[in-house]
Amino acid sequence: MSSNSKNFHIVLTSRPGETNAATESNFGYEETTYPDEPTVEGILLVKNIYLSLDPALRCRLNNGTGVDYIGPWEIGKTADGFGGIGEVISSKDPGFKAGDLIVPNFLWPWKLYFTIEAVAVRKITTENMNWSPTLYLSVFGLTGLTAYLGVKEKGHVAKGANQTMVVSAAAGSTGSFAGQIAKAMGCGKVVGTCGSQEKVKCLTEELGFDAAINYKTESLPDRLKVLCPNGIDIYFDNVGGQTTNDIIQQMNENSHIILCGQIADYNKTIEYPPPLPKEISDILKTKNITRDRFLVLTYKDQFAEATAALMEMYGTGKIKVKETIETGLENAGKAFVSMMNGGNIGKQLLKI
């Protein structure tokens, strides 16, 4: 590849404001320099193929992220996210060769061509050649790990106990996996909340949820009473806000909340996890409901075991994967904003 080849990246051009929703104008698509051919041992030259877009990146649009594991995006600098797939163009590391597909251990630049240290990535090894490499950004990536380890570590699913689990933002990538994983682990009933009839149909007809509630057209409290007559034992919380308040009011004694994300509060300047109204907090205390913050990076020592379990579940048809794919690096901002507004079903990806 010639050093005269053009290169492009996504930069943060402005911040929406601590409490405002992100807009496409916050992102810029600009030409940048093409990276030099690697000459130092352990460096790879990579062409980007896919980006993973994740709601948790919203905090990086603010001056302070409110979390200790990642900092904000800088104005005018290349944005980066929690995942991507690249093709090695040239390698100065014996473990990689041109043509290898790689994914990062953590952060991944939103840039067409870039160099990266080999120790910061791992090679994709497809167990089945019919498997799409994008599975490493969803079910075998941080999203799938979050769902699996969240249910395993915080859900207390007991096979044969006839438990009822509710998942908010159930048609999103993490939520859709969480419900399927809970069913695979033996949860009796799984109910999802979502924002459209298309998503209700997907959850119940494709992804194995027992029921789904369109919170935009149905009364969530009323539907929960009908669908969960024996109360709720596990709540996989991706949303927060009023949805969470409604669900907690119907939870059983000694039940469990998996506090994964708070989409409803991502544009608010409040602490994380967000405080609950006093009457809701009192329910947690009275009913001994656990609500501990869940951060998947705390469980890195379980990633290999969890990935193997997810591969087994996917390979045997226990988990199905839905993807929403936007095309073109220039459309990264458009895809991100659409995702934040609920425009995706399953994993939001950008194909470059």
C-alpha positions as CSV (number, residue, x, y, z in Angstrom):
1,M,0.0,0.0,0.0
2,S,1.5,3.4,-1.0
3,S,2.1,6.0,1.6
4,N,0.3,8.3,-0.8
5,S,-2.9,6.5,-0.2
6,K,-5.6,8.5,1.4
7,N,-6.7,8.0,4.9
8,F,-9.7,9.2,6.9
9,H,-10.9,9.3,10.5
10,I,-13.8,10.4,12.7
11,V,-13.1,13.2,15.1
12,L,-15.2,14.9,17.8
13,T,-16.0,18.4,16.5
14,S,-18.2,19.5,19.4
15,R,-19.8,18.4,22.6
16,P,-23.6,18.2,22.7
17,G,-23.7,19.5,26.3
18,E,-23.8,17.4,29.5
19,T,-27.6,16.9,29.3
20,N,-28.3,17.0,25.6
21,A,-28.6,14.2,23.1
22,A,-25.8,13.6,20.7
23,T,-26.2,14.9,17.1
24,E,-24.5,14.0,13.9
25,S,-22.9,17.5,13.9
26,N,-20.8,16.4,17.0
27,F,-18.8,14.2,14.7
28,G,-16.6,15.1,11.8
29,Y,-15.2,13.0,8.9
30,E,-11.8,14.3,7.9
31,E,-8.8,13.3,5.9
32,T,-5.7,12.4,7.9
33,T,-2.1,11.2,7.2
34,Y,-1.5,7.7,6.0
35,P,0.5,5.8,8.6
36,D,4.1,4.9,7.9
37,E,5.0,1.2,7.2
38,P,5.9,-0.4,10.5
39,T,9.6,-0.7,11.2
40,V,9.6,-1.4,14.9
41,E,9.1,-4.9,16.2
42,G,5.6,-5.7,17.5
43,I,3.8,-3.1,15.3
44,L,1.0,-3.9,12.8
45,L,-0.4,-1.8,10.0
46,V,-4.1,-2.3,9.8
47,K,-7.1,-1.5,7.6
48,N,-10.3,-1.0,9.4
49,I,-13.2,-3.2,8.3
50,Y,-15.9,-2.8,11.0
51,L,-16.6,-0.6,14.0
52,S,-18.6,-1.6,17.1
53,L,-21.0,1.2,18.2
54,D,-22.1,1.0,21.9
55,P,-24.5,3.2,24.0
56,A,-21.9,3.4,26.8
57,L,-19.8,5.6,24.5
58,R,-22.2,8.5,25.1
59,C,-20.3,9.5,28.3
60,R,-17.2,10.2,26.2
61,L,-19.0,13.1,24.5
62,N,-18.8,14.9,27.9
63,N,-15.8,16.6,29.4
64,G,-15.9,14.1,32.2
65,T,-17.1,10.5,31.6
66,G,-18.3,9.8,35.2
67,V,-16.5,6.4,35.1
68,D,-13.0,5.5,36.0
69,Y,-12.2,3.0,33.2
70,I,-12.2,5.4,30.2
71,G,-11.7,9.1,29.5
72,P,-13.6,11.6,27.3
73,W,-13.0,12.0,23.6
74,E,-10.9,15.1,22.8
75,I,-12.1,17.7,20.4
76,G,-10.3,17.4,17.0
77,K,-8.7,14.0,17.9
78,T,-9.6,10.6,16.5
79,A,-12.5,9.0,18.2
80,D,-12.2,5.4,19.4
81,G,-14.6,2.8,20.6
82,F,-14.9,-0.5,22.4
83,G,-14.4,-2.8,19.4
84,G,-13.7,-3.3,15.7
85,I,-12.4,-5.7,13.1
86,G,-9.3,-5.0,11.1
87,E,-7.2,-6.7,8.4
88,V,-3.5,-6.7,8.9
89,I,-1.8,-5.0,5.9
90,S,1.7,-5.6,7.1
91,S,3.3,-6.9,10.2
92,K,6.4,-6.6,12.3
93,D,5.3,-9.3,14.7
94,P,5.8,-13.0,14.1
95,G,2.4,-13.8,15.5
96,F,0.6,-12.0,12.7
97,K,0.8,-11.9,8.9
98,A,-0.8,-9.8,6.1
99,G,-4.5,-10.9,5.7
100,D,-5.1,-11.8,9.3
101,L,-8.3,-10.5,10.8
102,I,-7.9,-9.0,14.3
103,V,-10.0,-7.5,17.1
104,P,-8.8,-5.3,20.0
105,N,-8.4,-6.3,23.6
106,F,-10.2,-3.0,24.4
107,L,-10.0,0.3,22.5
108,W,-10.2,0.6,18.7
109,P,-9.7,3.8,16.6
110,W,-12.3,5.2,14.2
111,K,-9.8,5.5,11.4
112,L,-9.5,3.8,8.0
113,Y,-5.7,2.9,8.3
114,F,-3.7,2.9,11.5
115,T,-0.8,1.2,13.3
116,I,-1.3,-0.7,16.6
117,E,0.8,-2.8,18.9
118,A,0.3,-6.5,18.4
119,V,-0.1,-7.0,22.2
120,A,-3.2,-4.8,22.0
121,V,-5.1,-7.1,19.6
122,R,-5.9,-10.8,19.1
123,K,-6.4,-12.8,16.0
124,I,-9.9,-14.0,15.0
125,T,-10.0,-17.8,14.8
126,T,-13.3,-18.9,13.5
127,E,-14.4,-22.2,15.0
128,N,-16.7,-22.6,12.0
129,M,-15.8,-21.0,8.7
130,N,-19.4,-20.2,8.1
131,W,-19.4,-17.9,11.2
132,S,-19.3,-14.2,10.4
133,P,-16.3,-12.3,11.9
134,T,-18.8,-9.7,13.2
135,L,-19.7,-12.2,15.9
136,Y,-16.5,-11.1,17.6
137,L,-18.0,-7.7,18.0
138,S,-21.3,-9.0,19.4
139,V,-21.8,-12.4,21.0
140,F,-18.1,-13.2,21.4
141,G,-17.1,-9.6,22.2
142,L,-17.6,-7.3,25.2
143,T,-21.4,-7.2,24.5
144,G,-21.8,-11.0,24.8
145,L,-19.4,-11.1,27.7
146,T,-21.4,-8.4,29.5
147,A,-24.7,-10.3,29.0
148,Y,-23.3,-13.7,30.0
149,L,-21.3,-12.6,33.0
150,G,-24.0,-10.2,34.1
151,V,-26.5,-13.0,34.2
152,K,-24.1,-15.5,35.7
153,E,-22.6,-13.3,38.4
154,K,-25.5,-11.1,39.4
155,G,-28.7,-12.9,38.2
156,H,-28.7,-16.0,40.4
157,V,-30.5,-18.0,37.9
158,A,-31.5,-21.4,39.4
159,K,-32.5,-24.1,36.9
160,G,-35.9,-25.5,37.7
161,A,-36.8,-22.6,40.1
162,N,-39.4,-21.2,37.6
163,Q,-37.9,-17.7,37.9
164,T,-39.2,-14.7,35.9
165,M,-36.7,-12.3,34.4
166,V,-37.4,-8.9,32.8
167,V,-34.9,-7.3,30.5
168,S,-35.1,-3.6,29.5
169,A,-33.9,-2.4,26.1
170,A,-34.3,-6.1,25.3
171,A,-34.0,-5.6,21.5
172,G,-30.5,-4.0,21.9
173,S,-27.4,-6.1,21.6
174,T,-26.8,-6.7,25.3
175,G,-30.4,-7.1,26.2
176,S,-31.2,-9.5,23.4
177,F,-28.3,-11.7,24.5
178,A,-29.1,-11.5,28.2
179,G,-32.6,-12.9,27.7
180,Q,-31.4,-15.7,25.5
181,I,-28.6,-16.6,27.9
182,A,-31.0,-16.6,30.9
183,K,-33.3,-19.0,29.0
184,A,-30.3,-21.2,28.2
185,M,-29.3,-21.2,31.9
186,G,-32.7,-22.4,32.9
187,C,-34.7,-19.3,33.7
188,G,-38.5,-20.1,33.6
189,K,-39.8,-17.0,31.8
190,V,-38.1,-14.0,30.1
191,V,-40.0,-10.8,29.3
192,G,-38.4,-8.0,27.4
193,T,-39.3,-4.3,27.1
194,C,-38.7,-2.4,23.9
195,G,-39.9,0.6,21.8
196,S,-41.7,-0.8,18.7
197,Q,-43.9,-3.6,17.5
198,E,-41.1,-4.7,15.1
199,K,-38.9,-5.3,18.1
200,V,-41.7,-7.1,20.0
201,K,-42.0,-9.4,17.1
202,C,-38.3,-10.0,16.8
203,L,-38.0,-10.8,20.5
204,T,-40.9,-13.2,20.7
205,E,-40.7,-14.8,17.2
206,E,-37.0,-15.0,16.6
207,L,-35.1,-14.7,19.9
208,G,-37.1,-16.9,22.2
209,F,-38.5,-14.4,24.7
210,D,-41.7,-15.5,26.2
211,A,-43.2,-12.1,25.9
212,A,-42.3,-8.5,25.1
213,I,-43.9,-5.1,26.0
214,N,-43.9,-2.1,23.7
215,Y,-43.6,0.6,26.4
216,K,-44.5,3.3,23.9
217,T,-48.0,1.9,23.2
218,E,-48.7,-0.2,26.3
219,S,-48.8,0.5,30.0
220,L,-45.7,-1.1,31.4
221,P,-47.0,-1.6,35.0
222,D,-50.3,-3.1,33.7
223,R,-48.6,-5.5,31.2
224,L,-46.1,-6.6,33.8
225,K,-49.0,-7.6,36.1
226,V,-50.5,-9.7,33.4
227,L,-47.3,-11.3,32.1
228,C,-45.5,-11.7,35.5
229,P,-48.4,-12.8,37.8
230,N,-45.9,-14.3,40.3
231,G,-43.7,-11.2,40.4
232,I,-40.3,-10.6,39.0
233,D,-37.2,-12.5,40.3
234,I,-34.4,-11.0,38.1
235,Y,-34.2,-7.7,36.3
236,F,-31.5,-7.0,33.7
237,D,-31.4,-3.2,33.7
238,N,-30.1,-1.5,30.6
239,V,-32.3,1.6,30.9
240,G,-32.9,3.1,34.4
241,G,-35.4,5.9,34.7
242,Q,-39.2,5.3,35.0
243,T,-38.9,1.9,33.3
244,T,-36.8,0.7,36.2
245,N,-39.0,2.3,38.8
246,D,-42.0,0.5,37.3
247,I,-40.3,-2.9,37.3
248,I,-38.8,-2.7,40.8
249,Q,-42.3,-2.2,42.2
250,Q,-43.3,-5.6,41.0
251,M,-40.1,-7.5,42.1
252,N,-40.2,-10.2,44.7
253,E,-38.4,-10.5,48.0
254,N,-34.8,-11.5,47.7
255,S,-34.7,-10.8,44.0
256,H,-31.8,-9.4,42.0
257,I,-31.2,-6.4,39.7
258,I,-28.3,-6.7,37.2
259,L,-27.3,-3.1,36.8
260,C,-25.8,-3.0,33.4
261,G,-26.6,0.3,31.8
262,Q,-28.8,3.4,32.2
263,I,-29.7,4.6,28.8
264,A,-32.4,6.9,30.1
265,D,-29.9,8.8,32.2
266,Y,-26.9,9.0,29.7
267,N,-27.7,12.6,29.0
268,K,-28.0,13.7,32.6
269,T,-25.4,15.0,35.0
270,I,-26.0,12.6,37.8
271,E,-23.8,10.1,39.5
272,Y,-23.5,6.5,38.3
273,P,-25.3,4.4,39.3
274,P,-28.1,6.9,39.3
275,P,-29.9,7.3,42.7
276,L,-33.4,5.9,42.9
277,P,-36.5,7.8,44.2
278,K,-36.9,7.3,48.0
279,E,-40.0,5.2,47.6
280,I,-38.2,2.9,45.1
281,S,-35.1,2.7,47.3
282,D,-37.3,1.8,50.2
283,I,-38.7,-1.2,48.2
284,L,-35.1,-2.5,47.7
285,K,-34.4,-2.3,51.4
286,T,-37.8,-3.8,52.5
287,K,-37.7,-6.7,50.0
288,N,-33.9,-7.2,50.2
289,I,-33.4,-6.7,46.5
290,T,-29.8,-6.6,45.4
291,R,-28.7,-3.8,43.0
292,D,-25.0,-3.8,42.6
293,R,-23.2,-2.0,39.7
294,F,-22.0,-4.5,37.1
295,L,-18.8,-3.8,35.1
296,V,-17.7,-6.6,32.8
297,L,-14.0,-5.5,33.0
298,T,-14.0,-6.6,36.6
299,Y,-14.2,-10.2,35.4
300,K,-11.4,-10.3,32.9
301,D,-10.2,-13.6,34.5
302,Q,-13.4,-15.2,33.3
303,F,-13.3,-14.0,29.7
304,A,-11.8,-17.1,28.2
305,E,-14.3,-19.4,29.9
306,A,-17.2,-17.2,29.1
307,T,-16.3,-16.9,25.4
308,A,-16.1,-20.7,25.2
309,A,-19.5,-21.0,26.8
310,L,-20.9,-18.4,24.4
311,M,-19.4,-20.2,21.4
312,E,-21.1,-23.4,22.6
313,M,-24.4,-21.6,23.0
314,Y,-24.2,-20.0,19.5
315,G,-23.0,-23.2,17.8
316,T,-25.9,-25.2,19.2
317,G,-28.5,-22.6,18.3
318,K,-29.2,-21.4,21.9
319,I,-28.3,-17.9,21.0
320,K,-29.2,-16.0,17.8
321,V,-27.6,-12.8,16.8
322,K,-29.3,-9.7,15.3
323,E,-27.3,-6.9,13.6
324,T,-28.0,-3.5,12.3
325,I,-25.3,-2.4,9.9
326,E,-24.6,1.1,8.6
327,T,-22.0,1.4,5.8
328,G,-19.2,4.0,5.3
329,L,-16.9,5.5,7.9
330,E,-18.3,8.9,7.1
331,N,-21.6,7.7,8.6
332,A,-20.3,6.8,12.0
333,G,-22.0,9.8,13.6
334,K,-25.3,9.0,11.9
335,A,-25.2,5.4,13.1
336,F,-24.2,6.4,16.6
337,V,-27.1,8.9,16.9
338,S,-29.6,6.4,15.4
339,M,-28.5,3.8,17.9
340,M,-28.9,6.2,20.8
341,N,-32.5,6.9,19.5
342,G,-33.4,3.2,19.4
343,G,-32.9,2.8,15.7
344,N,-31.1,-0.6,16.0
345,I,-32.2,-4.1,16.5
346,G,-29.4,-6.1,18.1
347,K,-25.8,-5.0,17.6
348,Q,-25.2,-1.7,15.9
349,L,-22.2,-2.0,13.5
350,L,-20.5,0.2,11.0
351,K,-19.1,-1.5,7.9
352,I,-16.3,0.6,6.5
